[in-house]
Amino acid sequence: MLDRHPDHRPPAVMPWQRLLETVRYEGVYPTAEHARDVTLRVLRALGRQLTGEVRVDLAARLPVEAAVEFSGQVPAVEPLTGWGFVKDLAERGGGSPATARWDAGTVLTTLARALDRDLLTRIIDQLPDGYALLFGQAQLKPRPAARDPRLVAA
């Protein structure tokens, strides 16, 4: 039987401070505080996009500080495309789409390098087109169009 004690978590992809140091270095952010703000903003935005087991599995692998912000978001009813994600990040953060794209790419690529391949694939597969590049991955083949559940006969 699996131990469901709340303190029983798989090891985080990396410790919180190391995650922030990596984001700061990769993003060329001037301060640790700036890297922290960017990391939390991107993780909150991602928390609004993921649902189900993928969301739970990613939250379990994030450092606690990041998992709290990520998990505290209510998933959107309609997921955003990759470009929509960047525009939303820019609007909520008060920056430009260019800086939001940089921030998202920095945080999500750092995260992708630390995740196991299976979880990363499941995350990208759940999201609409346009996210693979944000995670530093190529989307080499077109994905089948999602069926609109409203058009499926009951």
C-alpha positions in Angstrom: 0.0 0.0 0.0 1.3 3.5 -0.9 2.0 5.8 2.0 -0.2 8.9 1.4 1.2 10.9 4.2 1.4 14.6 3.2 5.2 14.7 3.8 5.7 11.8 1.4 6.8 13.4 -1.8 9.2 12.3 -4.6 12.4 14.2 -4.6 12.1 17.7 -6.1 13.7 18.1 -9.6 16.2 20.4 -7.8 16.4 22.4 -4.6 14.6 25.7 -4.7 17.8 27.8 -4.4 19.5 25.9 -7.2 16.4 26.3 -9.4 16.5 30.1 -8.8 20.3 30.2 -9.4 19.9 28.3 -12.7 17.1 30.6 -13.8 19.1 33.7 -12.9 22.1 32.5 -14.8 20.2 31.2 -17.9 18.0 34.3 -18.0 20.8 36.8 -17.3 18.6 38.4 -14.6 20.3 41.1 -12.5 19.3 39.8 -9.1 18.1 36.7 -7.3 14.9 38.5 -6.4 14.2 39.1 -10.1 14.8 35.5 -10.9 12.5 34.4 -8.1 9.7 36.7 -9.3 10.0 35.5 -12.9 10.1 31.8 -11.8 7.0 32.2 -9.7 5.1 34.2 -12.3 5.8 31.5 -15.0 4.9 28.6 -12.7 1.6 30.3 -11.7 0.8 30.8 -15.4 1.6 27.1 -16.1 -0.5 26.1 -13.1 -3.5 27.7 -14.9 -2.9 25.5 -18.0 -2.3 21.9 -16.6 -4.9 19.6 -15.2 -5.3 16.1 -13.9 -2.5 13.6 -13.2 0.1 15.7 -15.1 -0.6 18.7 -12.8 -0.4 16.5 -9.7 2.8 14.8 -10.9 4.6 18.1 -11.8 3.5 19.7 -8.5 5.0 16.7 -6.6 8.3 17.2 -8.4 8.6 20.9 -7.8 10.4 22.4 -4.8 7.8 23.1 -2.1 8.0 26.9 -2.6 7.3 26.5 -6.3 4.6 23.8 -5.9 2.6 26.0 -3.6 2.4 28.8 -6.3 1.9 26.3 -9.1 -0.9 24.4 -7.3 -2.6 27.5 -6.0 -3.8 28.4 -9.5 -7.3 27.4 -10.8 -6.9 25.7 -14.2 -8.4 27.7 -17.1 -11.5 26.3 -18.7 -10.0 26.9 -22.2 -6.2 26.3 -22.3 -4.1 28.9 -24.0 -1.9 28.2 -27.0 1.8 28.8 -26.5 1.5 32.3 -27.9 -1.6 32.9 -25.8 0.4 31.8 -22.8 3.1 34.3 -23.6 0.6 37.2 -24.1 -1.2 36.3 -20.9 2.1 36.3 -19.0 3.0 39.7 -20.5 -0.4 41.2 -19.6 -0.4 39.9 -16.0 3.3 40.8 -15.5 3.1 44.3 -17.1 5.9 43.5 -19.6 6.2 43.1 -23.3 5.5 39.8 -25.2 9.2 39.7 -26.0 10.3 39.7 -22.3 7.5 37.4 -21.4 8.7 34.9 -24.1 12.2 35.2 -22.7 11.0 34.6 -19.1 8.8 31.6 -20.1 11.5 30.0 -22.1 14.1 30.5 -19.4 12.0 29.0 -16.6 10.4 26.2 -18.7 13.6 25.1 -20.4 15.3 25.0 -17.0 12.5 22.9 -15.7 12.5 20.7 -18.8 16.2 19.8 -18.3 15.5 18.7 -14.7 12.4 16.6 -15.4 12.3 13.0 -16.5 11.5 12.5 -20.1 8.2 10.8 -19.5 6.7 13.6 -17.4 8.0 16.3 -19.8 6.4 14.5 -22.7 3.1 14.2 -20.8 3.2 17.9 -20.0 3.8 19.0 -23.6 1.2 16.5 -24.9 -1.5 17.9 -22.6 -0.9 21.5 -23.7 -2.0 23.0 -27.0 0.4 23.7 -29.8 3.2 26.2 -29.2 4.5 25.0 -25.9 7.2 22.6 -27.0 9.6 25.4 -28.0 9.0 27.2 -24.7 10.3 24.0 -23.0 13.3 24.0 -25.3 11.9 21.1 -27.3 11.2 20.7 -31.0 7.7 19.9 -32.2 8.6 18.0 -35.3 5.3 16.7 -36.4 1.8 18.2 -36.4 -0.5 17.0 -33.7 -3.9 15.8 -34.5 -6.6 18.3 -34.1 -8.4 17.9 -30.8 -12.0 16.9 -31.2 -14.6 19.3 -29.9 -16.5 17.4 -27.2 -19.6 19.4 -28.0 -19.7 17.8 -31.5 -19.4 14.2 -30.2 -22.8 12.4 -30.0 -23.8 11.4 -26.5 
